[in-house]
Amino acid sequence: MSETADRLILRRAADGGLRRAVLIDFKTDSVESAATLRERYSEQLAIYRRAVSSALKLGDDQIDVVLVSTHFEALVKLS
C-alpha cells in the first residue's frame, strides 16, 4: 500500500529560509465526529510529519498537520 499527503505548504522567513510547513490531507470519510478522524488518521499523519521533518530538517513543532474533512466541510487540526 502506498500513501501520499495531499498538500505541503512551505512558509519562509523574510530572508528566504524555511520557517514552517503545513501538511494537509483531504478525507472523505462519513464519520460521526472530528475526533474519530483524528483517531483514525493520527498514525498516518505522524508518519507524514516525521518524513517532512527529516526531509526538510524542521522540528515537529514547525510542522502543522491539518485534515480537511469533506464530510464536515471543516478543517481538523492535529496536534
mmJSON file of the N, C-alpha and C atoms, coordinates in Angstrom:
{"data_MODEL":{"atom_site":{
"group_PDB":["ATOM","ATOM","ATOM","ATOM","ATOM","ATOM","ATOM","ATOM","ATOM","ATOM","ATOM","ATOM","ATOM","ATOM","ATOM","ATOM","ATOM","ATOM","ATOM","ATOM","ATOM","ATOM","ATOM","ATOM","ATOM","ATOM","ATOM","ATOM","ATOM","ATOM","ATOM","ATOM","ATOM","ATOM","ATOM","ATOM","ATOM","ATOM","ATOM","ATOM","ATOM","ATOM","ATOM","ATOM","ATOM","ATOM","ATOM","ATOM","ATOM","ATOM","ATOM","ATOM","ATOM","ATOM","ATOM","ATOM","ATOM","ATOM","ATOM","ATOM","ATOM","ATOM","ATOM","ATOM","ATOM","ATOM","ATOM","ATOM","ATOM","ATOM","ATOM","ATOM","ATOM","ATOM","ATOM","ATOM","ATOM","ATOM","ATOM","ATOM","ATOM","ATOM","ATOM","ATOM","ATOM","ATOM","ATOM","ATOM","ATOM","ATOM","ATOM","ATOM","ATOM","ATOM","ATOM","ATOM","ATOM","ATOM","ATOM","ATOM","ATOM","ATOM","ATOM","ATOM","ATOM","ATOM","ATOM","ATOM","ATOM","ATOM","ATOM","ATOM","ATOM","ATOM","ATOM","ATOM","ATOM","ATOM","ATOM","ATOM","ATOM","ATOM","ATOM","ATOM","ATOM","ATOM","ATOM","ATOM","ATOM","ATOM","ATOM","ATOM","ATOM","ATOM","ATOM","ATOM","ATOM","ATOM","ATOM","ATOM","ATOM","ATOM","ATOM","ATOM","ATOM","ATOM","ATOM","ATOM","ATOM","ATOM","ATOM","ATOM","ATOM","ATOM","ATOM","ATOM","ATOM","ATOM","ATOM","ATOM","ATOM","ATOM","ATOM","ATOM","ATOM","ATOM","ATOM","ATOM","ATOM","ATOM","ATOM","ATOM","ATOM","ATOM","ATOM","ATOM","ATOM","ATOM","ATOM","ATOM","ATOM","ATOM","ATOM","ATOM","ATOM","ATOM","ATOM","ATOM","ATOM","ATOM","ATOM","ATOM","ATOM","ATOM","ATOM","ATOM","ATOM","ATOM","ATOM","ATOM","ATOM","ATOM","ATOM","ATOM","ATOM","ATOM","ATOM","ATOM","ATOM","ATOM","ATOM","ATOM","ATOM","ATOM","ATOM","ATOM","ATOM","ATOM","ATOM","ATOM","ATOM","ATOM","ATOM","ATOM","ATOM","ATOM","ATOM","ATOM","ATOM","ATOM","ATOM","ATOM","ATOM","ATOM","ATOM","ATOM","ATOM"],
"id":[1,2,3,4,5,6,7,8,9,10,11,12,13,14,15,16,17,18,19,20,21,22,23,24,25,26,27,28,29,30,31,32,33,34,35,36,37,38,39,40,41,42,43,44,45,46,47,48,49,50,51,52,53,54,55,56,57,58,59,60,61,62,63,64,65,66,67,68,69,70,71,72,73,74,75,76,77,78,79,80,81,82,83,84,85,86,87,88,89,90,91,92,93,94,95,96,97,98,99,100,101,102,103,104,105,106,107,108,109,110,111,112,113,114,115,116,117,118,119,120,121,122,123,124,125,126,127,128,129,130,131,132,133,134,135,136,137,138,139,140,141,142,143,144,145,146,147,148,149,150,151,152,153,154,155,156,157,158,159,160,161,162,163,164,165,166,167,168,169,170,171,172,173,174,175,176,177,178,179,180,181,182,183,184,185,186,187,188,189,190,191,192,193,194,195,196,197,198,199,200,201,202,203,204,205,206,207,208,209,210,211,212,213,214,215,216,217,218,219,220,221,222,223,224,225,226,227,228,229,230,231,232,233,234,235,236,237],
"type_symbol":["N","C","C","N","C","C","N","C","C","N","C","C","N","C","C","N","C","C","N","C","C","N","C","C","N","C","C","N","C","C","N","C","C","N","C","C","N","C","C","N","C","C","N","C","C","N","C","C","N","C","C","N","C","C","N","C","C","N","C","C","N","C","C","N","C","C","N","C","C","N","C","C","N","C","C","N","C","C","N","C","C","N","C","C","N","C","C","N","C","C","N","C","C","N","C","C","N","C","C","N","C","C","N","C","C","N","C","C","N","C","C","N","C","C","N","C","C","N","C","C","N","C","C","N","C","C","N","C","C","N","C","C","N","C","C","N","C","C","N","C","C","N","C","C","N","C","C","N","C","C","N","C","C","N","C","C","N","C","C","N","C","C","N","C","C","N","C","C","N","C","C","N","C","C","N","C","C","N","C","C","N","C","C","N","C","C","N","C","C","N","C","C","N","C","C","N","C","C","N","C","C","N","C","C","N","C","C","N","C","C","N","C","C","N","C","C","N","C","C","N","C","C","N","C","C","N","C","C","N","C","C","N","C","C","N","C","C"],
"label_atom_id":["N","CA","C","N","CA","C","N","CA","C","N","CA","C","N","CA","C","N","CA","C","N","CA","C","N","CA","C","N","CA","C","N","CA","C","N","CA","C","N","CA","C","N","CA","C","N","CA","C","N","CA","C","N","CA","C","N","CA","C","N","CA","C","N","CA","C","N","CA","C","N","CA","C","N","CA","C","N","CA","C","N","CA","C","N","CA","C","N","CA","C","N","CA","C","N","CA","C","N","CA","C","N","CA","C","N","CA","C","N","CA","C","N","CA","C","N","CA","C","N","CA","C","N","CA","C","N","CA","C","N","CA","C","N","CA","C","N","CA","C","N","CA","C","N","CA","C","N","CA","C","N","CA","C","N","CA","C","N","CA","C","N","CA","C","N","CA","C","N","CA","C","N","CA","C","N","CA","C","N","CA","C","N","CA","C","N","CA","C","N","CA","C","N","CA","C","N","CA","C","N","CA","C","N","CA","C","N","CA","C","N","CA","C","N","CA","C","N","CA","C","N","CA","C","N","CA","C","N","CA","C","N","CA","C","N","CA","C","N","CA","C","N","CA","C","N","CA","C","N","CA","C","N","CA","C","N","CA","C","N","CA","C","N","CA","C","N","CA","C","N","CA","C","N","CA","C"],
"label_alt_id":[null,null,null,null,null,null,null,null,null,null,null,null,null,null,null,null,null,null,null,null,null,null,null,null,null,null,null,null,null,null,null,null,null,null,null,null,null,null,null,null,null,null,null,null,null,null,null,null,null,null,null,null,null,null,null,null,null,null,null,null,null,null,null,null,null,null,null,null,null,null,null,null,null,null,null,null,null,null,null,null,null,null,null,null,null,null,null,null,null,null,null,null,null,null,null,null,null,null,null,null,null,null,null,null,null,null,null,null,null,null,null,null,null,null,null,null,null,null,null,null,null,null,null,null,null,null,null,null,null,null,null,null,null,null,null,null,null,null,null,null,null,null,null,null,null,null,null,null,null,null,null,null,null,null,null,null,null,null,null,null,null,null,null,null,null,null,null,null,null,null,null,null,null,null,null,null,null,null,null,null,null,null,null,null,null,null,null,null,null,null,null,null,null,null,null,null,null,null,null,null,null,null,null,null,null,null,null,null,null,null,null,null,null,null,null,null,null,null,null,null,null,null,null,null,null,null,null,null,null,null,null,null,null,null,null,null,null],
"label_comp_id":["MET","MET","MET","SER","SER","SER","GLU","GLU","GLU","THR","THR","THR","ALA","ALA","ALA","ASP","ASP","ASP","ARG","ARG","ARG","LEU","LEU","LEU","ILE","ILE","ILE","LEU","LEU","LEU","ARG","ARG","ARG","ARG","ARG","ARG","ALA","ALA","ALA","ALA","ALA","ALA","ASP","ASP","ASP","GLY","GLY","GLY","GLY","GLY","GLY","LEU","LEU","LEU","ARG","ARG","ARG","ARG","ARG","ARG","ALA","ALA","ALA","VAL","VAL","VAL","LEU","LEU","LEU","ILE","ILE","ILE","ASP","ASP","ASP","PHE","PHE","PHE","LYS","LYS","LYS","THR","THR","THR","ASP","ASP","ASP","SER","SER","SER","VAL","VAL","VAL","GLU","GLU","GLU","SER","SER","SER","ALA","ALA","ALA","ALA","ALA","ALA","THR","THR","THR","LEU","LEU","LEU","ARG","ARG","ARG","GLU","GLU","GLU","ARG","ARG","ARG","TYR","TYR","TYR","SER","SER","SER","GLU","GLU","GLU","GLN","GLN","GLN","LEU","LEU","LEU","ALA","ALA","ALA","ILE","ILE","ILE","TYR","TYR","TYR","ARG","ARG","ARG","ARG","ARG","ARG","ALA","ALA","ALA","VAL","VAL","VAL","SER","SER","SER","SER","SER","SER","ALA","ALA","ALA","LEU","LEU","LEU","LYS","LYS","LYS","LEU","LEU","LEU","GLY","GLY","GLY","ASP","ASP","ASP","ASP","ASP","ASP","GLN","GLN","GLN","ILE","ILE","ILE","ASP","ASP","ASP","VAL","VAL","VAL","VAL","VAL","VAL","LEU","LEU","LEU","VAL","VAL","VAL","SER","SER","SER","THR","THR","THR","HIS","HIS","HIS","PHE","PHE","PHE","GLU","GLU","GLU","ALA","ALA","ALA","LEU","LEU","LEU","VAL","VAL","VAL","LYS","LYS","LYS","LEU","LEU","LEU","SER","SER","SER"],
"label_asym_id":["A","A","A","A","A","A","A","A","A","A","A","A","A","A","A","A","A","A","A","A","A","A","A","A","A","A","A","A","A","A","A","A","A","A","A","A","A","A","A","A","A","A","A","A","A","A","A","A","A","A","A","A","A","A","A","A","A","A","A","A","A","A","A","A","A","A","A","A","A","A","A","A","A","A","A","A","A","A","A","A","A","A","A","A","A","A","A","A","A","A","A","A","A","A","A","A","A","A","A","A","A","A","A","A","A","A","A","A","A","A","A","A","A","A","A","A","A","A","A","A","A","A","A","A","A","A","A","A","A","A","A","A","A","A","A","A","A","A","A","A","A","A","A","A","A","A","A","A","A","A","A","A","A","A","A","A","A","A","A","A","A","A","A","A","A","A","A","A","A","A","A","A","A","A","A","A","A","A","A","A","A","A","A","A","A","A","A","A","A","A","A","A","A","A","A","A","A","A","A","A","A","A","A","A","A","A","A","A","A","A","A","A","A","A","A","A","A","A","A","A","A","A","A","A","A","A","A","A","A","A","A","A","A","A","A","A","A"],
"label_entity_id":["1","1","1","1","1","1","1","1","1","1","1","1","1","1","1","1","1","1","1","1","1","1","1","1","1","1","1","1","1","1","1","1","1","1","1","1","1","1","1","1","1","1","1","1","1","1","1","1","1","1","1","1","1","1","1","1","1","1","1","1","1","1","1","1","1","1","1","1","1","1","1","1","1","1","1","1","1","1","1","1","1","1","1","1","1","1","1","1","1","1","1","1","1","1","1","1","1","1","1","1","1","1","1","1","1","1","1","1","1","1","1","1","1","1","1","1","1","1","1","1","1","1","1","1","1","1","1","1","1","1","1","1","1","1","1","1","1","1","1","1","1","1","1","1","1","1","1","1","1","1","1","1","1","1","1","1","1","1","1","1","1","1","1","1","1","1","1","1","1","1","1","1","1","1","1","1","1","1","1","1","1","1","1","1","1","1","1","1","1","1","1","1","1","1","1","1","1","1","1","1","1","1","1","1","1","1","1","1","1","1","1","1","1","1","1","1","1","1","1","1","1","1","1","1","1","1","1","1","1","1","1","1","1","1","1","1","1"],
"label_seq_id":[1,1,1,2,2,2,3,3,3,4,4,4,5,5,5,6,6,6,7,7,7,8,8,8,9,9,9,10,10,10,11,11,11,12,12,12,13,13,13,14,14,14,15,15,15,16,16,16,17,17,17,18,18,18,19,19,19,20,20,20,21,21,21,22,22,22,23,23,23,24,24,24,25,25,25,26,26,26,27,27,27,28,28,28,29,29,29,30,30,30,31,31,31,32,32,32,33,33,33,34,34,34,35,35,35,36,36,36,37,37,37,38,38,38,39,39,39,40,40,40,41,41,41,42,42,42,43,43,43,44,44,44,45,45,45,46,46,46,47,47,47,48,48,48,49,49,49,50,50,50,51,51,51,52,52,52,53,53,53,54,54,54,55,55,55,56,56,56,57,57,57,58,58,58,59,59,59,60,60,60,61,61,61,62,62,62,63,63,63,64,64,64,65,65,65,66,66,66,67,67,67,68,68,68,69,69,69,70,70,70,71,71,71,72,72,72,73,73,73,74,74,74,75,75,75,76,76,76,77,77,77,78,78,78,79,79,79],
"pdbx_PDB_ins_code":[null,null,null,null,null,null,null,null,null,null,null,null,null,null,null,null,null,null,null,null,null,null,null,null,null,null,null,null,null,null,null,null,null,null,null,null,null,null,null,null,null,null,null,null,null,null,null,null,null,null,null,null,null,null,null,null,null,null,null,null,null,null,null,null,null,null,null,null,null,null,null,null,null,null,null,null,null,null,null,null,null,null,null,null,null,null,null,null,null,null,null,null,null,null,null,null,null,null,null,null,null,null,null,null,null,null,null,null,null,null,null,null,null,null,null,null,null,null,null,null,null,null,null,null,null,null,null,null,null,null,null,null,null,null,null,null,null,null,null,null,null,null,null,null,null,null,null,null,null,null,null,null,null,null,null,null,null,null,null,null,null,null,null,null,null,null,null,null,null,null,null,null,null,null,null,null,null,null,null,null,null,null,null,null,null,null,null,null,null,null,null,null,null,null,null,null,null,null,null,null,null,null,null,null,null,null,null,null,null,null,null,null,null,null,null,null,null,null,null,null,null,null,null,null,null,null,null,null,null,null,null,null,null,null,null,null,null],
"Cartn_x":[0.835,0.0,0.886,0.487,1.247,0.349,0.822,0.062,0.877,0.182,0.844,-0.014,0.637,-0.078,-0.613,-1.703,-2.32,-1.656,-1.241,-0.611,0.468,1.493,2.527,2.812,2.546,2.784,4.003,4.956,6.167,6.064,6.358,6.334,7.773,8.132,9.512,9.6,10.744,11.036,11.374,11.479,11.785,13.105,14.053,15.355,15.346,14.171,14.055,14.261,14.702,14.903,13.577,13.586,12.379,12.031,10.795,10.351,9.374,8.39,7.343,6.847,6.135,5.459,4.041,3.11,1.735,1.43,1.144,0.848,-0.671,-1.259,-2.712,-3.097,-4.091,-4.591,-6.118,-6.693,-8.148,-8.718,-9.843,-10.523,-12.008,-12.562,-13.969,-14.827,-14.255,-14.976,-16.257,-17.325,-18.574,-18.549,-17.982,-17.851,-18.696,-18.897,-19.773,-19.117,-17.774,-17.119,-15.709,-15.237,-13.86,-12.877,-13.254,-12.393,-12.148,-13.148,-12.991,-11.957,-12.004,-11.0,-9.609,-9.473,-8.169,-7.636,-8.495,-8.082,-7.724,-8.536,-8.349,-7.065,-6.706,-5.58,-4.356,-4.359,-3.223,-1.913,-1.929,-0.691,-0.181,-1.073,-0.693,-0.083,-0.728,-0.232,1.063,1.261,2.529,3.672,3.413,4.426,4.757,3.734,3.966,4.796,4.438,5.157,6.631,6.915,8.313,9.069,8.417,9.064,9.382,8.441,8.66,9.744,9.703,10.716,12.11,12.241,13.529,13.997,13.111,13.481,13.825,13.114,13.286,14.061,14.476,15.235,14.456,13.161,12.304,11.941,11.757,11.286,9.802,9.328,7.903,7.039,7.537,6.78,6.716,7.457,7.433,6.548,5.874,5.039,3.61,2.71,1.288,0.653,-0.215,-0.882,-2.389,-3.019,-4.439,-5.135,-6.256,-7.13,-8.231,-8.571,-9.706,-10.805,-11.85,-12.963,-13.999,-14.187,-15.216,-16.608,-16.698,-17.982,-18.457,-17.573,-17.92,-17.777,-17.124,-16.785,-16.04,-14.993,-14.241,-12.796,-11.959,-10.573,-10.492,-9.702,-9.485,-7.991,-7.573,-6.149,-5.68,-4.546,-3.917,-2.805,-2.573,-1.533,-0.175],
"Cartn_y":[-1.173,0.0,1.245,2.231,3.469,4.645,5.5,6.677,7.925,9.01,10.299,11.39,12.414,13.583,14.36,15.072,15.796,17.145,17.839,19.15,19.37,20.098,20.546,21.996,22.863,24.294,24.676,25.341,25.779,27.269,27.641,29.053,29.492,30.564,31.043,32.341,32.567,33.811,34.882,36.114,37.226,37.02,36.325,36.091,34.893,34.249,33.123,31.771,31.746,30.473,29.812,28.506,27.754,27.919,28.328,28.607,27.561,27.189,26.251,25.479,24.401,23.64,23.345,23.32,22.937,21.723,20.619,19.356,19.191,19.04,18.97,17.661,16.995,15.75,15.81,15.551,15.568,14.197,14.203,12.966,13.086,12.008,11.995,11.105,10.563,9.637,10.27,9.495,9.905,9.366,10.138,9.722,10.634,10.204,10.958,12.157,12.201,13.326,13.569,14.789,15.132,14.298,13.966,13.149,11.775,11.24,9.955,10.061,11.154,11.364,11.461,12.231,12.358,10.993,10.202,8.879,7.955,7.969,7.067,7.363,8.639,9.012,9.545,9.522,10.102,9.393,8.073,7.348,7.672,7.688,8.018,9.413,10.384,11.744,11.908,11.122,11.149,10.678,9.681,9.203,10.305,10.963,12.067,13.168,13.504,14.564,14.201,12.953,12.533,12.617,12.249,12.31,13.747,14.647,16.069,16.632,16.29,16.753,16.325,15.073,14.544,15.176,15.261,15.783,17.269,18.032,19.49,20.007,19.099,19.486,20.49,20.192,21.012,20.215,20.91,20.251,19.95,18.983,18.654,19.876,20.757,21.954,22.976,22.749,23.648,23.104,21.988,21.359,21.264,21.992,21.918,20.853,20.04,18.964,19.207,19.233,19.544,18.524,18.004,17.194,18.112,17.975,18.69,17.646,17.786,16.839,17.34,16.597,16.976,16.657,15.703,15.353,16.469,16.965,18.038,19.421,19.485,20.761,21.628,21.026,21.709,21.234,22.063,21.712,21.032,19.968,19.246,19.273,20.082,20.227,19.117,18.529,17.545,18.248,17.822,18.479,17.974],
"Cartn_z":[0.0,0.0,0.0,-0.757,-0.86,-0.519,0.327,0.741,0.45,0.167,-0.025,0.589,1.084,1.589,0.387,0.609,-0.495,-0.784,0.249,0.055,1.104,0.704,1.631,1.291,2.24,2.056,2.878,2.245,2.938,3.223,4.436,4.836,5.08,4.431,4.509,5.299,5.904,6.611,5.58,6.023,5.126,4.39,5.026,4.394,3.431,3.282,2.363,3.0,4.254,4.943,5.29,5.339,5.652,7.122,7.396,8.759,9.279,8.472,8.88,7.675,7.959,6.912,7.395,6.451,6.743,5.875,6.517,5.856,5.854,4.66,4.523,3.856,4.435,3.864,3.832,2.67,2.495,2.846,3.563,3.94,3.6,3.042,2.63,3.515,4.576,5.464,6.013,6.021,6.662,8.091,8.973,10.374,11.247,12.498,13.386,14.059,14.07,14.749,14.21,14.445,14.086,14.911,16.136,16.993,16.367,15.702,15.023,13.91,13.166,12.11,12.71,13.784,14.44,14.855,15.485,15.958,14.787,13.761,12.621,11.854,11.753,10.889,11.622,12.939,13.674,13.361,13.241,12.948,11.542,10.572,9.197,9.119,9.77,9.725,10.512,11.551,12.296,11.401,10.576,9.625,8.628,8.108,7.172,7.834,9.08,9.799,9.973,10.344,10.502,9.18,8.089,6.776,6.394,6.613,6.297,7.201,8.471,9.42,8.98,8.602,8.173,6.86,5.904,4.583,4.611,5.432,5.422,6.626,7.509,8.714,9.566,9.766,10.62,11.86,12.98,14.189,14.075,14.845,14.831,15.126,15.996,16.359,15.225,14.152,12.993,11.865,12.132,11.115,11.62,10.987,11.315,10.442,11.041,10.316,10.381,9.195,9.103,8.205,8.696,7.857,7.337,6.081,5.518,5.353,6.14,6.098,5.102,4.026,3.063,3.608,4.503,5.133,6.046,6.9,7.836,7.219,6.058,5.442,6.459,7.036,8.09,8.107,8.738,8.991,10.346,10.417,11.668,11.921,12.894,13.167,14.1,13.778,14.643,15.401,16.622,17.422,17.042],
"occupancy":[1.0,1.0,1.0,1.0,1.0,1.0,1.0,1.0,1.0,1.0,1.0,1.0,1.0,1.0,1.0,1.0,1.0,1.0,1.0,1.0,1.0,1.0,1.0,1.0,1.0,1.0,1.0,1.0,1.0,1.0,1.0,1.0,1.0,1.0,1.0,1.0,1.0,1.0,1.0,1.0,1.0,1.0,1.0,1.0,1.0,1.0,1.0,1.0,1.0,1.0,1.0,1.0,1.0,1.0,1.0,1.0,1.0,1.0,1.0,1.0,1.0,1.0,1.0,1.0,1.0,1.0,1.0,1.0,1.0,1.0,1.0,1.0,1.0,1.0,1.0,1.0,1.0,1.0,1.0,1.0,1.0,1.0,1.0,1.0,1.0,1.0,1.0,1.0,1.0,1.0,1.0,1.0,1.0,1.0,1.0,1.0,1.0,1.0,1.0,1.0,1.0,1.0,1.0,1.0,1.0,1.0,1.0,1.0,1.0,1.0,1.0,1.0,1.0,1.0,1.0,1.0,1.0,1.0,1.0,1.0,1.0,1.0,1.0,1.0,1.0,1.0,1.0,1.0,1.0,1.0,1.0,1.0,1.0,1.0,1.0,1.0,1.0,1.0,1.0,1.0,1.0,1.0,1.0,1.0,1.0,1.0,1.0,1.0,1.0,1.0,1.0,1.0,1.0,1.0,1.0,1.0,1.0,1.0,1.0,1.0,1.0,1.0,1.0,1.0,1.0,1.0,1.0,1.0,1.0,1.0,1.0,1.0,1.0,1.0,1.0,1.0,1.0,1.0,1.0,1.0,1.0,1.0,1.0,1.0,1.0,1.0,1.0,1.0,1.0,1.0,1.0,1.0,1.0,1.0,1.0,1.0,1.0,1.0,1.0,1.0,1.0,1.0,1.0,1.0,1.0,1.0,1.0,1.0,1.0,1.0,1.0,1.0,1.0,1.0,1.0,1.0,1.0,1.0,1.0,1.0,1.0,1.0,1.0,1.0,1.0,1.0,1.0,1.0,1.0,1.0,1.0,1.0,1.0,1.0,1.0,1.0,1.0],
"B_iso_or_equiv":[0.0,0.0,0.0,0.0,0.0,0.0,0.0,0.0,0.0,0.0,0.0,0.0,0.0,0.0,0.0,0.0,0.0,0.0,0.0,0.0,0.0,0.0,0.0,0.0,0.0,0.0,0.0,0.0,0.0,0.0,0.0,0.0,0.0,0.0,0.0,0.0,0.0,0.0,0.0,0.0,0.0,0.0,0.0,0.0,0.0,0.0,0.0,0.0,0.0,0.0,0.0,0.0,0.0,0.0,0.0,0.0,0.0,0.0,0.0,0.0,0.0,0.0,0.0,0.0,0.0,0.0,0.0,0.0,0.0,0.0,0.0,0.0,0.0,0.0,0.0,0.0,0.0,0.0,0.0,0.0,0.0,0.0,0.0,0.0,0.0,0.0,0.0,0.0,0.0,0.0,0.0,0.0,0.0,0.0,0.0,0.0,0.0,0.0,0.0,0.0,0.0,0.0,0.0,0.0,0.0,0.0,0.0,0.0,0.0,0.0,0.0,0.0,0.0,0.0,0.0,0.0,0.0,0.0,0.0,0.0,0.0,0.0,0.0,0.0,0.0,0.0,0.0,0.0,0.0,0.0,0.0,0.0,0.0,0.0,0.0,0.0,0.0,0.0,0.0,0.0,0.0,0.0,0.0,0.0,0.0,0.0,0.0,0.0,0.0,0.0,0.0,0.0,0.0,0.0,0.0,0.0,0.0,0.0,0.0,0.0,0.0,0.0,0.0,0.0,0.0,0.0,0.0,0.0,0.0,0.0,0.0,0.0,0.0,0.0,0.0,0.0,0.0,0.0,0.0,0.0,0.0,0.0,0.0,0.0,0.0,0.0,0.0,0.0,0.0,0.0,0.0,0.0,0.0,0.0,0.0,0.0,0.0,0.0,0.0,0.0,0.0,0.0,0.0,0.0,0.0,0.0,0.0,0.0,0.0,0.0,0.0,0.0,0.0,0.0,0.0,0.0,0.0,0.0,0.0,0.0,0.0,0.0,0.0,0.0,0.0,0.0,0.0,0.0,0.0,0.0,0.0,0.0,0.0,0.0,0.0,0.0,0.0],
"pdbx_formal_charge":[null,null,null,null,null,null,null,null,null,null,null,null,null,null,null,null,null,null,null,null,null,null,null,null,null,null,null,null,null,null,null,null,null,null,null,null,null,null,null,null,null,null,null,null,null,null,null,null,null,null,null,null,null,null,null,null,null,null,null,null,null,null,null,null,null,null,null,null,null,null,null,null,null,null,null,null,null,null,null,null,null,null,null,null,null,null,null,null,null,null,null,null,null,null,null,null,null,null,null,null,null,null,null,null,null,null,null,null,null,null,null,null,null,null,null,null,null,null,null,null,null,null,null,null,null,null,null,null,null,null,null,null,null,null,null,null,null,null,null,null,null,null,null,null,null,null,null,null,null,null,null,null,null,null,null,null,null,null,null,null,null,null,null,null,null,null,null,null,null,null,null,null,null,null,null,null,null,null,null,null,null,null,null,null,null,null,null,null,null,null,null,null,null,null,null,null,null,null,null,null,null,null,null,null,null,null,null,null,null,null,null,null,null,null,null,null,null,null,null,null,null,null,null,null,null,null,null,null,null,null,null,null,null,null,null,null,null],
"auth_seq_id":[1,1,1,2,2,2,3,3,3,4,4,4,5,5,5,6,6,6,7,7,7,8,8,8,9,9,9,10,10,10,11,11,11,12,12,12,13,13,13,14,14,14,15,15,15,16,16,16,17,17,17,18,18,18,19,19,19,20,20,20,21,21,21,22,22,22,23,23,23,24,24,24,25,25,25,26,26,26,27,27,27,28,28,28,29,29,29,30,30,30,31,31,31,32,32,32,33,33,33,34,34,34,35,35,35,36,36,36,37,37,37,38,38,38,39,39,39,40,40,40,41,41,41,42,42,42,43,43,43,44,44,44,45,45,45,46,46,46,47,47,47,48,48,48,49,49,49,50,50,50,51,51,51,52,52,52,53,53,53,54,54,54,55,55,55,56,56,56,57,57,57,58,58,58,59,59,59,60,60,60,61,61,61,62,62,62,63,63,63,64,64,64,65,65,65,66,66,66,67,67,67,68,68,68,69,69,69,70,70,70,71,71,71,72,72,72,73,73,73,74,74,74,75,75,75,76,76,76,77,77,77,78,78,78,79,79,79],
"auth_comp_id":["MET","MET","MET","SER","SER","SER","GLU","GLU","GLU","THR","THR","THR","ALA","ALA","ALA","ASP","ASP","ASP","ARG","ARG","ARG","LEU","LEU","LEU","ILE","ILE","ILE","LEU","LEU","LEU","ARG","ARG","ARG","ARG","ARG","ARG","ALA","ALA","ALA","ALA","ALA","ALA","ASP","ASP","ASP","GLY","GLY","GLY","GLY","GLY","GLY","LEU","LEU","LEU","ARG","ARG","ARG","ARG","ARG","ARG","ALA","ALA","ALA","VAL","VAL","VAL","LEU","LEU","LEU","ILE","ILE","ILE","ASP","ASP","ASP","PHE","PHE","PHE","LYS","LYS","LYS","THR","THR","THR","ASP","ASP","ASP","SER","SER","SER","VAL","VAL","VAL","GLU","GLU","GLU","SER","SER","SER","ALA","ALA","ALA","ALA","ALA","ALA","THR","THR","THR","LEU","LEU","LEU","ARG","ARG","ARG","GLU","GLU","GLU","ARG","ARG","ARG","TYR","TYR","TYR","SER","SER","SER","GLU","GLU","GLU","GLN","GLN","GLN","LEU","LEU","LEU","ALA","ALA","ALA","ILE","ILE","ILE","TYR","TYR","TYR","ARG","ARG","ARG","ARG","ARG","ARG","ALA","ALA","ALA","VAL","VAL","VAL","SER","SER","SER","SER","SER","SER","ALA","ALA","ALA","LEU","LEU","LEU","LYS","LYS","LYS","LEU","LEU","LEU","GLY","GLY","GLY","ASP","ASP","ASP","ASP","ASP","ASP","GLN","GLN","GLN","ILE","ILE","ILE","ASP","ASP","ASP","VAL","VAL","VAL","VAL","VAL","VAL","LEU","LEU","LEU","VAL","VAL","VAL","SER","SER","SER","THR","THR","THR","HIS","HIS","HIS","PHE","PHE","PHE","GLU","GLU","GLU","ALA","ALA","ALA","LEU","LEU","LEU","VAL","VAL","VAL","LYS","LYS","LYS","LEU","LEU","LEU","SER","SER","SER"],
"auth_asym_id":["A","A","A","A","A","A","A","A","A","A","A","A","A","A","A","A","A","A","A","A","A","A","A","A","A","A","A","A","A","A","A","A","A","A","A","A","A","A","A","A","A","A","A","A","A","A","A","A","A","A","A","A","A","A","A","A","A","A","A","A","A","A","A","A","A","A","A","A","A","A","A","A","A","A","A","A","A","A","A","A","A","A","A","A","A","A","A","A","A","A","A","A","A","A","A","A","A","A","A","A","A","A","A","A","A","A","A","A","A","A","A","A","A","A","A","A","A","A","A","A","A","A","A","A","A","A","A","A","A","A","A","A","A","A","A","A","A","A","A","A","A","A","A","A","A","A","A","A","A","A","A","A","A","A","A","A","A","A","A","A","A","A","A","A","A","A","A","A","A","A","A","A","A","A","A","A","A","A","A","A","A","A","A","A","A","A","A","A","A","A","A","A","A","A","A","A","A","A","A","A","A","A","A","A","A","A","A","A","A","A","A","A","A","A","A","A","A","A","A","A","A","A","A","A","A","A","A","A","A","A","A","A","A","A","A","A","A"],
"auth_atom_id":["N","CA","C","N","CA","C","N","CA","C","N","CA","C","N","CA","C","N","CA","C","N","CA","C","N","CA","C","N","CA","C","N","CA","C","N","CA","C","N","CA","C","N","CA","C","N","CA","C","N","CA","C","N","CA","C","N","CA","C","N","CA","C","N","CA","C","N","CA","C","N","CA","C","N","CA","C","N","CA","C","N","CA","C","N","CA","C","N","CA","C","N","CA","C","N","CA","C","N","CA","C","N","CA","C","N","CA","C","N","CA","C","N","CA","C","N","CA","C","N","CA","C","N","CA","C","N","CA","C","N","CA","C","N","CA","C","N","CA","C","N","CA","C","N","CA","C","N","CA","C","N","CA","C","N","CA","C","N","CA","C","N","CA","C","N","CA","C","N","CA","C","N","CA","C","N","CA","C","N","CA","C","N","CA","C","N","CA","C","N","CA","C","N","CA","C","N","CA","C","N","CA","C","N","CA","C","N","CA","C","N","CA","C","N","CA","C","N","CA","C","N","CA","C","N","CA","C","N","CA","C","N","CA","C","N","CA","C","N","CA","C","N","CA","C","N","CA","C","N","CA","C","N","CA","C","N","CA","C","N","CA","C","N","CA","C","N","CA","C","N","CA","C","N","CA","C"],
"pdbx_PDB_model_num":[1,1,1,1,1,1,1,1,1,1,1,1,1,1,1,1,1,1,1,1,1,1,1,1,1,1,1,1,1,1,1,1,1,1,1,1,1,1,1,1,1,1,1,1,1,1,1,1,1,1,1,1,1,1,1,1,1,1,1,1,1,1,1,1,1,1,1,1,1,1,1,1,1,1,1,1,1,1,1,1,1,1,1,1,1,1,1,1,1,1,1,1,1,1,1,1,1,1,1,1,1,1,1,1,1,1,1,1,1,1,1,1,1,1,1,1,1,1,1,1,1,1,1,1,1,1,1,1,1,1,1,1,1,1,1,1,1,1,1,1,1,1,1,1,1,1,1,1,1,1,1,1,1,1,1,1,1,1,1,1,1,1,1,1,1,1,1,1,1,1,1,1,1,1,1,1,1,1,1,1,1,1,1,1,1,1,1,1,1,1,1,1,1,1,1,1,1,1,1,1,1,1,1,1,1,1,1,1,1,1,1,1,1,1,1,1,1,1,1,1,1,1,1,1,1,1,1,1,1,1,1,1,1,1,1,1,1]
}}}
